[in-house]
Amino acid sequence: MGSASSTYRPKSIYLDIEGRIQKVIFSKYCSPNDIKELFCTAAGLPRWNYIIQLLDKDGAMVSIDPTMPTNSESSPYKVVPLSSGHLSDKEELFQNVLTQVAEQFSRAFKINELKTEVTNRLAMLEKRVELEGLKVVEIEKCRSDVNKLRDDMAARSNSTGCLCKYTHTEYDKRLIPRRDVPPYPKYMLSQETIDALRKPTFDVWLWEPNEMLSCLEHMYHDLRLVKDFNINPITLKRWLLCIHDNYRNNPFHNFRHCFCVTQMMYSMITLCNLQDKFAQVDILILMTAAVCHDLDHPGYNNTYQINARTELAVRYNDISPLENHHCAVAFQIFSQPECNIFSNFDPEAFKEIRQGIITLILATDMARHGEILDSFKQKVDNFDFTNEEHVSCLKMVLIKCCDISNEVRPMEVAEPWVDCLLEEYFMQSDREKSEGLPVAPFMDRDKVTKPTAQIGFIKFVLIPMFETVMKLFPQIEEVMVQPLRESRDRYEELKQIDEAMNEGQRKKSESLTLRNKKK
């Protein structure tokens, strides 16, 4: 707030005192009594013995208070001293009341002016804080982009090194949230989006990362996990942001895949009424395992890790190296207080949750597919939701279903994922060829096509697993199993078309060769 001299200037008033022009200067801070005392002094009158009046050039009385208008030396106010004896008691009382009212008004005006100025000042400060905050976010974003570029360059220049993108010493820097408050806004989801989010038909390609983060946040609130387990909503936001930052930009195993798997889990929980059959802590484990299940996936599968003898394979003794790594990264994130959504659990409860999440993430290793599905088939006909072993086995099958559930979705949503997966496969097989490592036929760009890649997987992996789950939850047949059967039929038709085209090209080539020989 400015000084008094720069905001309120002293006021000059000219007085006509018995033909003498007298200049009186007073400040706006003066009270009416102070001003009257100045005028009495200028007029040479005792302050307490006289009441004075000021008249303008037209003879109208002028109020003696800080708001009185200024005048000029050529148009002075005329001072009329009135002896206190000239006024009746009533008139004097009335004059005193008017004086007090004027003083109260003066004070009120000063307070309002002060409040207005303070309010304006606060608004300016708030705007500056907001602008400075935006600058910090932009700086941190640039820093993040620079670090990402540096990591990518390092990975490319060291192609024979460990495929674990970050060493243990680098993880501390990688996992610490870069901002105190997550930058993504809380989107207000429409009712249409909320309803669609609960269905397997949800189109996961329509959403930006910030929107996917808000959808994940909504799922935790909608399932009552935040309320039932007293999860701090800001901690939930920080955790989700840190999860996003620890998925790499692979063609397939990226943050959008994480969102897909979690959204399908949310759909199954809703569709199969799992909250009526499972304890809430099991729902929390299912959702959190889905979110974390592919953290820091390097884009090269376990077979490559083991054959190339990467640091991950050495660290985990060739036993599910990637899945063990995903678990380790997940709990490194939870070890940070600002990202620990389980901070309100006692040690025993946290131990149960930790073991549950590890069990589910390790179950996503496809090398264990037959073992897990066979175990579930033995239990499904006499399934007991009060049996801990039965429930644990079902949870493993559920996360497996969600992890490989893209073909459950509508064709226009599912097919782009096949392109993404093949791109990642081809990236690995090209590297394996360059390093002299074995190449799986279903990853070789010279041997595989979309139909050949999908038909066997749908027929022998997806449909048998989902049909087994359907025995326990018949409601998934129409929305999950039937789309799988239709997808299988569509790819078989595409395969027949490809084979017919290849046969036509072969015959045409043979015909040309025969003609050339006759010539």
Solvent accessible surface area in square Angstrom, and as a share of the most:
residue,aa,sasa,rsa
1,M,129,0.58
2,G,47,0.45
3,S,68,0.44
4,A,51,0.39
5,S,83,0.53
6,S,74,0.47
7,T,63,0.37
8,Y,59,0.22
9,R,185,0.67
10,P,87,0.55
11,K,44,0.19
12,S,38,0.25
13,I,0,0.00
14,Y,40,0.15
15,L,0,0.00
16,D,33,0.17
17,I,8,0.04
18,E,156,0.70
19,G,67,0.64
20,R,125,0.46
21,I,79,0.40
22,Q,64,0.28
23,K,100,0.42
24,V,11,0.06
25,I,98,0.50
26,F,7,0.03
27,S,37,0.24
28,K,75,0.32
29,Y,113,0.43
30,C,28,0.17
31,S,39,0.25
32,P,2,0.01
33,N,62,0.32
34,D,66,0.34
35,I,0,0.00
36,K,28,0.12
37,E,86,0.39
38,L,67,0.33
39,F,0,0.00
40,C,2,0.01
41,T,102,0.59
42,A,23,0.18
43,A,15,0.12
44,G,63,0.60
45,L,36,0.18
46,P,66,0.42
47,R,46,0.17
48,W,209,0.73
49,N,91,0.47
50,Y,72,0.27
51,I,33,0.17
52,I,8,0.04
53,Q,49,0.22
54,L,0,0.00
55,L,42,0.21
56,D,41,0.21
57,K,160,0.68
58,D,119,0.62
59,G,46,0.44
60,A,54,0.42
61,M,125,0.56
62,V,19,0.11
63,S,70,0.45
64,I,18,0.09
65,D,20,0.10
66,P,7,0.04
67,T,90,0.52
68,M,4,0.02
69,P,87,0.55
70,T,83,0.48
71,N,33,0.17
72,S,51,0.33
73,E,108,0.49
74,S,104,0.67
75,S,40,0.26
76,P,25,0.16
77,Y,11,0.04
78,K,111,0.47
79,V,9,0.05
80,V,39,0.23
81,P,55,0.34
82,L,36,0.18
83,S,36,0.23
84,S,47,0.30
85,G,67,0.65
86,H,135,0.60
87,L,38,0.19
88,S,56,0.36
89,D,122,0.63
90,K,172,0.73
91,E,89,0.40
92,E,58,0.26
93,L,114,0.57
94,F,127,0.53
95,Q,51,0.22
96,N,70,0.36
97,V,71,0.41
98,L,84,0.42
99,T,20,0.12
100,Q,110,0.49
101,V,67,0.38
102,A,27,0.21
103,E,25,0.11
104,Q,110,0.49
105,F,118,0.49
106,S,14,0.09
107,R,127,0.46
108,A,45,0.35
109,F,111,0.46
110,K,74,0.31
111,I,102,0.52
112,N,83,0.42
113,E,69,0.31
114,L,95,0.47
115,K,126,0.53
116,T,78,0.46
117,E,62,0.28
118,V,66,0.38
119,T,84,0.49
120,N,82,0.42
121,R,124,0.45
122,L,96,0.48
123,A,54,0.42
124,M,119,0.53
125,L,78,0.39
126,E,118,0.53
127,K,113,0.48
128,R,156,0.57
129,V,108,0.62
130,E,98,0.44
131,L,83,0.41
132,E,87,0.39
133,G,34,0.33
134,L,103,0.51
135,K,114,0.48
136,V,80,0.46
137,V,48,0.28
138,E,97,0.44
139,I,96,0.48
140,E,30,0.13
141,K,110,0.46
142,C,80,0.48
143,R,130,0.47
144,S,24,0.15
145,D,73,0.38
146,V,79,0.45
147,N,59,0.30
148,K,87,0.37
149,L,110,0.55
150,R,141,0.52
151,D,36,0.18
152,D,40,0.21
153,M,120,0.54
154,A,56,0.43
155,A,59,0.46
156,R,196,0.72
157,S,98,0.63
158,N,88,0.45
159,S,58,0.37
160,T,118,0.69
161,G,22,0.21
162,C,48,0.28
163,L,17,0.08
164,C,9,0.05
165,K,46,0.20
166,Y,12,0.05
167,T,65,0.38
168,H,91,0.41
169,T,115,0.67
170,E,76,0.34
171,Y,2,0.01
172,D,98,0.51
173,K,170,0.72
174,R,42,0.15
175,L,6,0.03
176,I,94,0.47
177,P,23,0.14
178,R,70,0.25
179,R,35,0.13
180,D,118,0.61
181,V,100,0.57
182,P,8,0.05
183,P,58,0.36
184,Y,5,0.02
185,P,69,0.43
186,K,102,0.43
187,Y,76,0.29
188,M,178,0.79
189,L,32,0.16
190,S,61,0.39
191,Q,116,0.52
192,E,140,0.63
193,T,20,0.12
194,I,29,0.15
195,D,56,0.29
196,A,37,0.29
197,L,0,0.00
198,R,71,0.26
199,K,108,0.46
200,P,7,0.05
201,T,79,0.46
202,F,9,0.04
203,D,41,0.21
204,V,0,0.00
205,W,83,0.29
206,L,127,0.63
207,W,44,0.15
208,E,111,0.50
209,P,52,0.32
210,N,60,0.31
211,E,40,0.18
212,M,3,0.01
213,L,2,0.01
214,S,0,0.00
215,C,0,0.00
216,L,0,0.00
217,E,5,0.02
218,H,29,0.13
219,M,0,0.00
220,Y,0,0.00
221,H,74,0.33
222,D,54,0.28
223,L,6,0.03
224,R,118,0.43
225,L,0,0.00
226,V,13,0.08
227,K,168,0.71
228,D,70,0.36
229,F,34,0.14
230,N,105,0.54
231,I,5,0.02
232,N,82,0.42
233,P,66,0.42
234,I,74,0.38
235,T,14,0.08
236,L,0,0.00
237,K,25,0.10
238,R,50,0.18
239,W,0,0.00
240,L,0,0.00
241,L,11,0.06
242,C,4,0.02
243,I,0,0.00
244,H,52,0.23
245,D,26,0.13
246,N,2,0.01
247,Y,12,0.05
248,R,31,0.11
249,N,116,0.60
250,N,17,0.09
251,P,31,0.20
252,F,15,0.06
253,H,36,0.16
254,N,25,0.13
255,F,15,0.06
256,R,50,0.18
257,H,3,0.01
258,C,0,0.00
259,F,0,0.00
260,C,3,0.02
261,V,2,0.01
262,T,0,0.00
263,Q,0,0.00
264,M,0,0.00
265,M,0,0.00
266,Y,0,0.00
267,S,0,0.00
268,M,0,0.00
269,I,3,0.01
270,T,53,0.31
271,L,53,0.26
272,C,0,0.00
273,N,76,0.39
274,L,0,0.00
275,Q,52,0.23
276,D,124,0.64
277,K,79,0.33
278,F,14,0.06
279,A,57,0.45
280,Q,41,0.18
281,V,30,0.17
282,D,22,0.11
283,I,0,0.00
284,L,0,0.00
285,I,3,0.02
286,L,0,0.00
287,M,0,0.00
288,T,0,0.00
289,A,0,0.00
290,A,0,0.00
291,V,0,0.00
292,C,0,0.00
293,H,1,0.00
294,D,10,0.05
295,L,0,0.00
296,D,1,0.01
297,H,10,0.05
298,P,8,0.05
299,G,2,0.02
300,Y,24,0.09
301,N,45,0.23
302,N,23,0.12
303,T,72,0.42
304,Y,4,0.02
305,Q,0,0.00
306,I,61,0.31
307,N,52,0.27
308,A,33,0.26
309,R,198,0.72
310,T,9,0.05
311,E,72,0.32
312,L,0,0.00
313,A,1,0.00
314,V,102,0.59
315,R,68,0.25
316,Y,46,0.17
317,N,113,0.58
318,D,72,0.37
319,I,118,0.60
320,S,15,0.10
321,P,1,0.00
322,L,4,0.02
323,E,16,0.07
324,N,37,0.19
325,H,2,0.01
326,H,1,0.00
327,C,9,0.06
328,A,34,0.26
329,V,1,0.00
330,A,0,0.00
331,F,21,0.09
332,Q,50,0.22
333,I,0,0.00
334,F,6,0.02
335,S,84,0.54
336,Q,21,0.10
337,P,113,0.71
338,E,61,0.28
339,C,0,0.00
340,N,30,0.15
341,I,4,0.02
342,F,3,0.01
343,S,74,0.48
344,N,88,0.45
345,F,39,0.16
346,D,84,0.43
347,P,113,0.71
348,E,127,0.57
349,A,30,0.23
350,F,60,0.25
351,K,134,0.57
352,E,97,0.44
353,I,1,0.00
354,R,100,0.36
355,Q,108,0.48
356,G,15,0.14
357,I,0,0.00
358,I,31,0.16
359,T,37,0.22
360,L,3,0.01
361,I,0,0.00
362,L,41,0.20
363,A,0,0.00
364,T,12,0.07
365,D,13,0.07
366,M,80,0.36
367,A,94,0.73
368,R,69,0.25
369,H,22,0.10
370,G,39,0.38
371,E,103,0.46
372,I,4,0.02
373,L,12,0.06
374,D,77,0.40
375,S,36,0.23
376,F,0,0.00
377,K,93,0.39
378,Q,146,0.65
379,K,26,0.11
380,V,9,0.05
381,D,108,0.56
382,N,124,0.63
383,F,30,0.13
384,D,58,0.30
385,F,61,0.25
386,T,125,0.73
387,N,54,0.28
388,E,151,0.68
389,E,115,0.51
390,H,28,0.13
391,V,16,0.09
392,S,36,0.24
393,C,5,0.03
394,L,0,0.00
395,K,19,0.08
396,M,30,0.13
397,V,1,0.00
398,L,0,0.00
399,I,0,0.00
400,K,4,0.02
401,C,0,0.00
402,C,2,0.01
403,D,21,0.11
404,I,29,0.15
405,S,4,0.02
406,N,19,0.10
407,E,7,0.03
408,V,3,0.02
409,R,6,0.02
410,P,39,0.24
411,M,96,0.43
412,E,117,0.53
413,V,4,0.02
414,A,1,0.01
415,E,46,0.21
416,P,46,0.29
417,W,4,0.02
418,V,6,0.04
419,D,70,0.36
420,C,26,0.15
421,L,40,0.20
422,L,16,0.08
423,E,101,0.45
424,E,7,0.03
425,Y,48,0.18
426,F,34,0.14
427,M,68,0.30
428,Q,4,0.02
429,S,0,0.00
430,D,57,0.30
431,R,38,0.14
432,E,3,0.01
433,K,88,0.37
434,S,92,0.60
435,E,61,0.27
436,G,69,0.66
437,L,35,0.18
438,P,91,0.57
439,V,46,0.26
440,A,31,0.24
441,P,90,0.57
442,F,105,0.44
443,M,4,0.02
444,D,12,0.06
445,R,120,0.44
446,D,115,0.59
447,K,140,0.59
448,V,17,0.10
449,T,63,0.37
450,K,54,0.23
451,P,7,0.05
452,T,70,0.40
453,A,22,0.17
454,Q,14,0.06
455,I,18,0.09
456,G,29,0.28
457,F,65,0.27
458,I,0,0.00
459,K,75,0.32
460,F,145,0.60
461,V,27,0.16
462,L,1,0.00
463,I,12,0.06
464,P,40,0.25
465,M,0,0.00
466,F,0,0.00
467,E,56,0.25
468,T,7,0.04
469,V,0,0.00
470,M,38,0.17
471,K,131,0.56
472,L,36,0.18
473,F,3,0.01
474,P,91,0.57
475,Q,71,0.32
476,I,0,0.00
477,E,73,0.33
478,E,142,0.64
479,V,50,0.29
480,M,0,0.00
481,V,0,0.00
482,Q,70,0.31
483,P,32,0.20
484,L,0,0.00
485,R,53,0.19
486,E,100,0.45
487,S,9,0.06
488,R,65,0.24
489,D,63,0.32
490,R,54,0.20
491,Y,0,0.00
492,E,54,0.24
493,E,104,0.47
494,L,63,0.31
495,K,76,0.32
496,Q,118,0.52
497,I,95,0.48
498,D,50,0.26
499,E,89,0.40
500,A,67,0.52
501,M,114,0.51
502,N,90,0.46
503,E,66,0.30
504,G,39,0.38
505,Q,113,0.50
506,R,115,0.42
507,K,118,0.50
508,K,140,0.59
509,S,62,0.40
510,E,89,0.40
511,S,46,0.29
512,L,89,0.44
513,T,66,0.38
514,L,101,0.50
515,R,147,0.54
516,N,101,0.52
517,K,157,0.66
518,K,162,0.69
519,K,199,0.84
